Amino acid sequence: MDFLQAAAWVKDHESVIKGYIAKYRFFSPYEERDYMQEARMAAMVAVMRCEQKGLQFVPTFWKVFRNQISVITPSPEIHTHGSNSIPSHLCTDDLTVISGMRAKSKSKQPDTEAIYNSICHHLTEKERQVLFLSLGIGMEGSLSNYEIAERLGCVVSNVRDIIKRALERIKTHVGNGTIDPKRFVC
């Protein structure tokens, strides 16, 4: 089989390929056309491997294709193919709701965003910014001190100091009764 025949095979079997990738699409930041591009690339690689090793095209294609999409697609529910890491574009709460993996428990986790919103007016602008990024309230999730420092254009020790000051400020407000932590208990 040559490259043109492989591309035609992918086009002819597009519905089967789309059916296979459906289980990955739920957790993936990629669109269907991205997966179809991966399928075309896998077909080209499969052609070369078949020529080199005398293998059959179809099983070689599926092996290569599964391998390629497992690198790019996080999927916590699929253990045979796909990364089991949580996608960076999803926050933990969204993923647990979507996948139904949240264990039914009597005690709920505190709402970090609600707590942040109720105390942020006690903080300086820089403390708010660093705490927001550190707690992962934004769409990109929790950032490390290194990532925050890079984003703000400062050194990591500055980020640590700002977080420490913010936590001390919050502790002081809790101590003098300005912030009541009992409000946040579920």
C-alpha positions in Angstrom: 0.0 0.0 0.0 1.3 3.5 -0.8 0.5 6.9 0.8 -2.4 7.7 -1.6 -4.0 4.4 -0.9 -3.5 4.9 2.8 -5.2 8.3 2.7 -8.1 6.8 0.7 -8.4 4.0 3.3 -8.7 6.6 6.1 -11.3 8.5 4.1 -13.2 5.2 3.4 -13.1 4.2 7.1 -13.7 7.7 8.5 -17.0 6.7 10.3 -15.2 3.8 12.1 -12.3 6.1 13.1 -14.8 8.7 14.4 -16.6 6.0 16.3 -13.3 5.0 17.9 -12.3 8.5 18.9 -15.8 9.3 20.4 -14.7 7.9 23.8 -11.8 10.4 23.9 -13.7 13.5 22.7 -15.4 14.0 26.1 -12.1 14.7 27.9 -10.2 16.3 25.1 -9.5 19.9 24.1 -9.1 18.7 20.5 -11.7 18.7 17.8 -12.8 15.8 15.5 -10.7 17.2 12.6 -7.6 17.1 14.8 -8.1 13.4 15.4 -8.8 12.8 11.7 -5.5 14.6 11.0 -3.8 12.2 13.5 -5.5 9.3 11.6 -4.0 10.5 8.3 -0.6 10.8 9.9 -0.9 7.4 11.5 -1.7 5.9 8.0 1.5 7.4 6.6 3.5 6.0 9.5 1.8 2.6 9.1 2.7 2.5 5.4 6.3 3.0 6.2 6.3 0.4 8.9 4.5 -2.1 6.7 7.1 -1.6 4.0 10.0 -1.9 6.5 8.7 -4.9 8.5 6.4 -6.7 6.1 3.3 -6.1 8.3 -0.4 -5.8 7.4 -1.6 -2.2 7.0 -4.9 -2.3 9.0 -3.5 -3.7 12.3 -0.4 -1.5 12.0 -2.6 1.6 11.4 -4.7 0.9 14.5 -1.6 0.3 16.6 0.1 3.6 15.5 -3.2 5.6 15.7 -3.9 4.4 19.3 -0.4 5.2 20.3 -0.5 8.7 18.8 -3.8 9.7 20.4 -2.8 8.2 23.7 0.0 10.8 23.8 -2.3 13.8 23.1 -5.6 12.8 24.8 -6.1 12.6 28.5 -8.9 10.2 29.5 -9.2 9.2 33.2 -11.7 6.5 32.5 -9.8 4.6 29.8 -6.9 2.7 31.2 -5.7 0.9 28.0 -5.2 3.9 25.8 -4.9 7.6 26.6 -3.3 9.5 29.4 -4.9 9.1 32.8 -3.9 12.7 33.8 -6.6 15.3 34.1 -6.7 17.7 31.2 -5.4 21.1 32.0 -8.4 22.8 30.4 -10.8 21.3 32.9 -10.9 22.1 36.5 -11.2 19.2 39.0 -14.8 20.0 40.0 -15.9 20.0 36.3 -14.1 16.7 35.6 -15.6 14.9 38.6 -19.1 16.1 37.6 -18.6 15.2 34.0 -17.1 11.8 34.6 -19.4 10.9 37.5 -16.4 9.9 39.6 -17.2 12.1 42.6 -17.8 9.8 45.6 -21.0 10.5 47.4 -19.9 11.7 50.8 -21.7 13.4 53.7 -19.3 16.4 53.9 -18.8 18.6 50.9 -15.6 20.4 50.1 -15.6 24.2 50.8 -16.2 26.4 47.7 -12.7 27.9 47.2 -14.0 30.5 44.8 -16.7 31.7 47.2 -14.2 31.9 50.1 -11.8 33.8 47.9 -14.5 36.3 46.7 -15.6 36.9 50.3 -12.0 37.7 51.6 -10.3 39.3 48.5 -11.4 42.8 49.4 -9.1 42.5 52.5 -6.0 41.9 50.3 -3.8 44.1 48.2 -4.2 44.0 44.4 -0.9 41.9 44.1 -2.0 39.5 46.9 -5.4 39.0 45.2 -3.7 38.4 41.9 -1.2 35.8 43.2 -3.8 34.1 45.4 -6.2 33.9 42.5 -3.6 32.1 40.4 -2.3 29.9 43.2 -5.8 28.7 44.2 -6.7 27.8 40.6 -9.9 29.9 40.5 -9.3 30.8 36.9 -9.9 28.6 33.9 -6.3 27.4 33.7 -6.4 25.8 37.1 -3.9 26.1 40.0 -0.5 27.4 38.9 2.8 26.7 40.6 4.8 29.4 42.2 7.2 29.2 39.3 4.4 29.6 36.7 3.0 32.6 38.7 6.4 34.2 38.9 6.9 33.8 35.1 3.5 35.2 34.4 4.0 38.2 36.7 7.6 38.8 35.7 9.1 38.3 39.1 11.2 35.7 41.0 9.7 32.8 42.8 10.7 34.1 46.2 8.5 37.2 45.6 5.5 34.9 44.9 6.2 33.0 48.1 6.5 36.2 50.1 3.2 37.6 48.6 1.4 34.4 49.5 2.8 34.4 53.0 1.7 38.1 53.5 -1.8 37.3 52.1 -2.2 34.4 54.5 -0.9 36.4 57.4 -3.4 39.2 56.5 -6.2 36.7 56.4 -5.1 35.1 59.7 -5.1 38.6 61.3 -8.6 39.3 60.0 -9.8 35.9 61.3 -8.2 36.6 64.7 -9.9 40.0 65.1 -13.3 38.7 63.9 -13.4 40.6 60.6 -13.6 37.2 58.7 -15.7 34.4 60.3 -14.3 31.0 59.1 -17.5 29.3 60.4 -19.4 30.8 57.4 -17.4 28.6 55.1 -18.0 25.2 56.8 -20.4 23.0 54.8 
